[in-house]
């Protein structure tokens, strides 16, 4: 089955919704205008329940189907990024320094399209919970919504989400039966030595030399302490120290990110970092402190739910356009918290050529919105069919 005909009829609406949202990007949990627009559309569609103010600006809408059954959760993220837009499109951001550079405006439009169809047809049992989430980019809105009880409050039994994929074939779906995105952790290392005149290094304890050694040793974690066939990233992204050419500074700061899929690997990285930092502090005769900041956990699909989602995607796009063994990526996603709370699946939807996400020239491809909305709708209808359907 291709794109649902009724949803295809909404294409112009979804484009208009998306482009309006694109003009009013908002950050973090402060998605007030976006949430108000979403709530207004949902009221127009005639949803049965509308719950606002979850995770400050999150929205959950309930649509009842025909008869008793479970509640399926469908999630879209709503927030934007602190990037100045350079697309030049007529519907560009009107909020300086803010931009929908990751396509969350498109994700929201797709879920609104599915909501309109499901509220109109109600060709399913049980209920569907439409989750419009703020703060995916920063602030962990997914975690906040789970912590505020959305899964239990609305009795959600399984949950699904889609993300657009620039550079991937237009209309192709991608998923897998396990980890699909990585945990994203941050580390901070503060090195304290003894500053002094650069012409008399023997009177100093140089944090610059120690920092260089620490950075080099950190690179050995992925190359010497981890199976090379596995996925692990340890990247140093900042080193800050010193103010001028003839002064050995007192302190240095090292910062970076760690990406893992497995908690045991994550624990190994923390242990090795502690050993490297403390060992180098001792060898250089100075003080070095590690702060490891745990971020979003890995996004891990339930194998059965991912398989089912791939079947539904095949109905929309055709089996040849669905990759159900997608290679995991090292980016992170706070939908991970929802998948920790309930089984479900996360999918990518190719949107063709164009600038990548988090780029000032990025723009969501409106052509894929009917495909994403059709996937969401058919997912509900297939998982919770009406008797005799």
N, C-alpha and C positions, 0 to 999 in steps of 0.2 A: 504494500500500500504506500503510495507516495504521500506528499504533503496533504494533510486533511483539507478538503475543498473549502469547508466553512472557514478554516483558519487562513487559507489563501486569500479569502475575501477580506480579511483584516489587515492585509499587508500594508496598505496605505496608512491605516490607523497606527500600526506598530511603528512604522517609520516616523510618523508625526510625533508619537509619544516619545520615542527614543531621541529624536532631534531636539525636542523641547527640553528633555532631561539633560541633554548634552550642553545646553546653554546655561544651566544652573548647577554646575558641579559643586559638591560639598564634601567635606573631609570628615573622616573618623566617625564618631557617634553623632555628629552635628548635622544630620541629613534632614533638616526640618522641612525645607521646601520640597525636596524629593519625596519624603514620606507623605506630605500633604497631597501631592499630586497623585501618588499611588493610591492613597485612601479614597480620594475623590473618584478615581476610575473604578475602584472596586465597589463603591456604593452604587455607581451607575450600572454596573454589571448585575447587581442584586445578590451579592454574596450573603450567606446566612448569618455570619458573625464577622465582626471587624474589631480587632484588638490592636490598639495603638500604644505607643510609648514603651514598648519592650526594648530593653537595651537603649533607653532614651528615645530613639527615633525609629526603632524597628516596628514592623507591621506584620501581623498574622491574620489572614482571612480564612474562614472556614466555609467550604461549600459542601452541602449534604447531597449525597447521591440517593439511590433508590434502595431502601431497606437497610438492614443492619450490616455492618462490616467494619473492617479496620480503617485507620486513618493513615493515608500516605502523605509524607511531607515533601514539598518541592521548594527549593530555596534559590533565591537570586540575591546577589550582593548589590548595594546601591551607591557606595561611596566612590569618590574620585581621588586624584593624586595632586600633590603640591607641585605641579608642573605648568609652565607657561605654554599655552597652545600655539602651534605654528602651522596649523593645517590651512588656514585661510578660508575655511568653509563658511557659508552664510549663516550657519547655525553654531558657530564657534562659541566657546565659553565667554560669558559676560562677567565672570568672576575672576579678576586678575590673579594670576599665580595659581589657579586651580584648573584642572582639566580632567575630563573622562578619558584618560590615556590607557585604560585597561579594559574598556568595553562593558563596564558594569551598567551603563545606561542601556546597552543592548540586552544584557541579561535580564534587566528589569522589564524591558519591553516584551521580551519573549515570554516571561512568566505572566505578564498582564494579558498577553494574547491567549495563553492557555487558560487563564482565569475566565476570560470572557466566554470562551468556548464551553468550558466545563459548567459554568453557571447557567448557560443557555441550554445545553443538552442533557446534563446530569445522567449520562449513560454509564453509570457505575454504581457499585454498592458502597456502603460506608461513607467515608468523608475524605476530603482532601484538604490539607493545611498548606496554604501558600505563605511562605516565609520570606519576607523582604527584609534583608539584614544590612545594617550599617557596619562600617569599620572593619572591612576585610583587610584593607591595605595596612592599617595601623590602628591598634586598639583592641584587636581580637573580639569583634562583635559577635562572632559565632560562639565563642566561649561564654560571652556575657549572656547571650540568649539561652544557651543551655543551662548556665548557672541560675538564670531567672526562671527556669522550669518549663520551657516551651515543650519539651518532649513529653513530660508527664502531664502537664496542664492540658494539653490537647490530645493526649493519648496517641502520639505518633508512633507507628510501628516500624516504619522504614523511611529513608530520606534520600533524595537525589538532587544533583546540581549539574549544571553545564557551564563550561568556560569556553569562550571563543579562542581560536588558535590561528593567529596570523602566520602566513608561510606554509600552512597545511592546505591540502587540496580543498577547494570550495565544496561544502556540503558533506564532507567525510567526517565520520564519528570515530573517536579514539578512546579506548578505555582498557582496563586490564583487571584481573581477578585478585589483585593484592595492592601493594604500595604503588601509588601513581605520582605522588609528590612528596618531597622530603620534609623532615623536620628542619626548622631554621633557628639555630641558636647563635648567640653573640658572645664573644669573649673580649675582656678588657684586661690588659696587663700593665701594671704601673711599676716602673723601675726607679729606684731611688739610690743614688750613689753619693758622691761628694764632688761638687763643682770646684772650678778653679781656673787658673790661667792655662790656656792651651799650650803655651810654651813650657809648662812644667807639669806634664801629665802624671809624673811620678808622685806628685803631691795630691792627686785627685783619685777618685774611684769612678771611672768613666761609664755612665749608663748607656752611651751610644754604642760602644763596642759590645757591651753585654746584650743590648737589644738586638743588634745584628746577629749575634750568635743564637739568641732565642728564636728569632724569625727563621733562621736556617734550620734549626732543630725541629721546629714545628712542622716543616715540610716533610720530615721523615715519618710522621704519623701515618699519612695515607700511603706512602711509598714503601715503608718498612714494617709497619705494625698492623697492616690490614691487607686482606686478600686482594690482590690486584684485579680479580674478576668482579669484586663487589663495588658498590657505589658509595663513595665518601669524598666529601670536599672539605678541606681546611684551607681557607683563604685569609691571609693577612691583607687588610685593605687600608690601614692607616698606621703611620709611625710619626709621632710628633715629638720633637725635642730641639732644644737649642734656640738661640736668638741671633748669634753673630759668629764670625769666623775665628775669633781668638779667645773664646770662652768655652770651656768644657762644662756642659750644663749639669745641674743637680739631678734632674729627673727626665724620664722618657715615658711615652705612652704608646702602647701597641694595641691595635683593635682589629677585629675580623669576624668572620662568620664560619660556622660549621654546619654542614648539611649531611644528614644521615637518614636512613630508612628503618634502622633497627636499634632498639633500646640498648642492646648489649654493645653494639658498635659505639653508640653515643657515650656509654659509660666508660668504654675503653679510651675514647678520645679525652674525656675529662681527666681520667687517671694519668694518661701520658702527658697531658698539658701540665698538670700539677707537678709531676716528676721533673719535666723539662724546666719549668719556671723555678722550682725550688733548687734544683741541681745547679742551674746556671747562676742563681743568686749566690750560692755557696762558693762556686768556683771563681766568681769575679769579686767576691767579698762585698756584696751590696745587698740591698733588700729588693725583692720582686714579689708582687702580689697578683694572683690570678682571680678575676671575677668571671664566672661562667654564668651567663644569663640564658635560661631556657626559654625558647620561643614557641612558635606553633609546632605541635607534634606532627609526625608524618600523616599524610592523607592516605588511608588504607581502605580500599574497597572490600566489601564482602564478596567472596567469590561467586556465590549463587546469585546475588543481586546484580553483580556486574555482568554475569552471563545473561541474565534476563534482560537487562538494559541493552545489551548488544543485540539481542533478538529484536527488541522493539525498534532500535535504531535501524536495523536491517530492513524493517518494514517501511520505514520512512525514506531511507537513502538507497536501499539496495544492498545486498550482502557484500558485494565487491567494494562498497564504499565504507565498510566498517572494519576497523582494526581492533580486535578484542584482545590482542597481546601487545599493546602499546608499551614501548620502553619508558619506564618512569623518568620523570624530569626532576632536576634538583631545585626547582623553585618550590615555594611553600604556599599554603592555602589554609585559612582558618575554618573551612568546611570540615577539616580534620576533627574538630571538637564534636561536630554533629555525628560524624561517622564513629567516633568513640562511644557516643551515647546510644546510637541505633545503627543497625545494619543498613547498608545502602550502597550507592555508587556515585562516582564523580566521572564525568565524561568531558572530552574536548570536542569542539565542533570547528572544523576548518573553515576559514573565511577567505582563503586565497591570498594572493600577493598583497604586499603593503607593508608599511612600517610595523615593527614589532611593538608589543605592549610596553608601557612605561617610556614611550618615546613621544616627543612633542609633535610629531607628524602622524601619530597613530589615529586611525578612525575606524570605528566599528562598521562592518559591512552589513547593511540592512537586508541584503538578499538572504541571509541565513536565518533571520528572525522567524519566518514561517516554519522552517525546519525544526528549530529549537522548540517553538511552541507546540508543533505537532508531536514531537517526541514526548514532551511533558504530558500532553493530553492522552496520547495512546498508551503511555506508561500506566496511567491511572485506569483507563478502560480495560487494559489487558490484565492488570494485577487484580482488579476488583470487578470482574464482569457481572453484569446483571443476569439473573437466571434466564437461561434460554438464549442469551446473546451469543 
